[in-house]
Amino acid sequence: MVRLAKFNENHFIDSAITVAAQCGVAAVSMSAIAVKAGAPIGSVYHRFDSRNAILARAWLRVKSDFREEVASLWGEGDTWAGVHGLLDWCRRKPVYARFLLQCEDSPDFNGSLDAALQAALEQEQAALDACFTRCAAAMPNVAETDAGIDHLVLKFMLIDAPVAVVKPYLTQERAIPASVDAMLRASHDAVRGWAAHTTH
């Protein structure tokens, strides 16, 4: 019979995500990944040639999941659907959410990735940026001038404000209470109303 490998790439990517979510990106090492996965370190090196390669794959997985489940909701210009989707995603996938908080912007891979992986990272970021652009274009009463301010306000509604509110719960590994939805809805409606008013 064919002997199946006990550990595959997904085991190690999942372990890298968990280590980063719990301890920060700096704690992600080949040995830490091996310990978390309960695997020999040789098994990790057999599938990934470096710590940066596995961390990049982890980053791609989480960012892609965020784009598909949250940013995809932005396209019709329904900003509250996007905020509610982010809250739902954080509640269902707190490890992924903590991973993004720990990484903030894209981790610094020091130019050590191969061309295919670097291209995949750039394509994923472009796809996420496109979701944001479609949302901005779909919103009514968007000023044709001074668009930079509109984009800052939109980013605040979709990302900055929700992340600021859920961050303490995520970092302390506490459940996000239902009251957060009402708080963010009130904030969202106030900011969106103000933004619409200032365009006239």
C-alpha positions in Angstrom: 0.0 0.0 0.0 1.0 3.6 -0.6 2.1 5.3 2.6 0.5 8.7 3.0 2.6 11.5 4.5 1.6 12.2 8.1 2.2 15.9 7.7 1.5 18.0 4.6 2.0 21.7 3.6 -1.4 22.7 5.1 -0.3 21.4 8.6 2.7 23.6 8.6 0.9 26.7 7.2 -1.8 26.3 9.8 0.9 26.0 12.5 2.6 29.2 11.2 -0.7 31.1 11.4 -1.3 29.9 14.9 2.2 30.8 16.1 2.0 34.2 14.6 -1.5 34.8 16.0 -0.5 33.9 19.5 3.1 35.1 19.7 3.7 37.6 16.9 5.4 37.2 13.5 8.9 37.4 15.0 8.2 34.1 16.9 7.5 32.2 13.6 10.5 30.0 13.0 10.9 26.6 11.4 11.5 25.0 14.8 8.4 26.8 16.3 6.3 25.6 13.4 7.6 22.0 13.8 6.8 22.1 17.5 3.3 23.5 17.0 2.6 20.8 14.3 4.1 18.0 16.4 6.4 17.2 13.5 10.1 16.6 13.0 11.8 19.8 11.8 13.1 17.9 8.8 9.5 17.5 7.6 9.1 21.2 7.6 12.2 21.7 5.6 11.2 19.0 3.2 8.2 21.0 2.1 9.4 24.6 2.6 12.9 25.9 1.9 12.7 28.8 4.4 10.7 30.5 7.2 9.8 33.3 4.8 8.3 30.9 2.3 6.0 29.3 4.8 5.1 32.7 6.3 4.3 34.1 2.8 2.0 31.1 2.2 0.3 31.8 5.5 -0.2 35.4 4.6 -1.7 34.5 1.3 -4.1 32.1 2.8 -5.4 34.5 5.4 -5.5 37.5 3.1 -7.3 35.5 0.4 -9.9 34.3 3.0 -10.5 37.8 4.2 -10.9 39.1 0.6 -13.3 36.3 -0.3 -15.5 36.5 2.8 -15.2 40.2 3.8 -13.9 42.4 1.0 -16.1 40.8 -1.6 -19.0 42.4 0.3 -17.7 45.9 -0.5 -18.4 45.7 -4.2 -22.0 47.1 -4.2 -21.1 50.0 -2.0 -23.0 48.6 1.0 -20.5 49.6 3.6 -22.5 48.3 6.5 -22.6 44.9 4.9 -18.8 45.1 4.8 -18.5 46.0 8.5 -20.9 43.3 9.5 -19.0 40.8 7.4 -15.8 41.8 9.1 -17.3 41.3 12.6 -18.7 37.9 11.5 -15.4 36.8 10.1 -13.5 37.8 13.3 -16.0 35.9 15.4 -15.8 32.7 13.2 -12.1 32.9 12.5 -10.4 34.6 15.5 -7.0 33.0 14.8 -7.0 34.4 11.3 -8.1 37.8 12.6 -5.3 37.8 15.2 -2.8 36.8 12.5 -3.7 39.9 10.5 -3.5 42.1 13.6 0.0 40.7 14.3 1.1 41.2 10.7 -0.5 44.6 10.2 0.9 45.4 6.8 2.5 42.6 4.7 5.4 41.0 6.6 8.9 42.0 5.4 10.2 39.0 3.4 13.5 40.8 2.6 13.3 40.0 -1.1 13.9 36.3 -0.3 10.8 34.9 -2.0 10.9 33.2 -5.4 9.3 35.0 -8.3 6.1 32.9 -8.4 5.4 33.5 -4.7 6.2 37.2 -4.9 3.9 37.4 -7.9 1.1 35.7 -6.0 1.5 38.1 -3.1 1.2 41.1 -5.5 -1.8 39.6 -7.3 -3.6 39.1 -4.0 -3.0 42.6 -2.9 -4.2 43.9 -6.3 -7.4 41.9 -5.9 -8.0 43.3 -2.4 -7.3 46.9 -3.7 -9.8 46.2 -6.5 -12.5 45.4 -4.0 -12.0 48.7 -2.3 -12.0 50.6 -5.6 -15.3 49.0 -6.6 -16.8 50.0 -3.3 -15.7 53.6 -3.7 -17.1 53.8 -7.2 -20.4 52.3 -6.1 -21.0 54.7 -3.3 -23.5 57.5 -4.0 -22.6 61.1 -3.5 -18.9 60.5 -3.8 -17.1 63.8 -4.6 -15.4 63.9 -7.9 -12.8 66.2 -6.4 -10.6 65.6 -3.3 -11.2 61.9 -3.8 -8.3 61.1 -1.4 -10.4 62.3 1.6 -13.3 60.1 0.4 -11.0 57.1 0.3 -9.7 57.9 3.8 -13.3 58.1 5.1 -14.2 54.9 3.4 -11.2 53.1 4.8 -12.1 54.4 8.2 -15.6 53.0 7.9 -14.7 49.6 6.5 -11.5 48.8 8.3 -10.0 51.3 10.8 -13.0 51.8 13.1 -14.1 48.1 13.2 -10.5 46.9 13.8 -9.9 49.4 16.6 -13.1 48.2 18.3 -12.5 44.4 18.0 -8.8 44.5 18.6 -8.9 44.4 22.4 -11.2 41.4 22.3 -9.1 39.6 19.8 -5.7 40.3 21.5 -7.2 39.1 24.9 -8.8 36.1 23.2 -12.3 37.2 24.4 -15.6 36.8 22.6 -16.7 39.9 20.7 -20.0 40.9 22.4 -23.2 41.7 20.5 -23.0 45.3 21.8 -20.1 45.9 19.4 -22.5 45.5 16.4 -24.7 48.3 17.7 -21.8 50.5 18.6 -20.2 50.1 15.1 -23.6 50.6 13.4 -24.1 53.9 15.1 -20.5 55.0 14.3 -20.8 53.8 10.7 -24.1 55.6 10.1 -22.9 58.8 11.6 -19.7 58.8 9.5 -21.4 57.9 6.3 -24.1 60.5 6.9 -21.4 63.1 7.5 -19.5 62.1 4.4 -22.6 62.3 2.2 -23.4 65.8 3.7 -19.9 67.1 3.0 -20.0 66.2 -0.7 -22.9 68.7 -1.3 
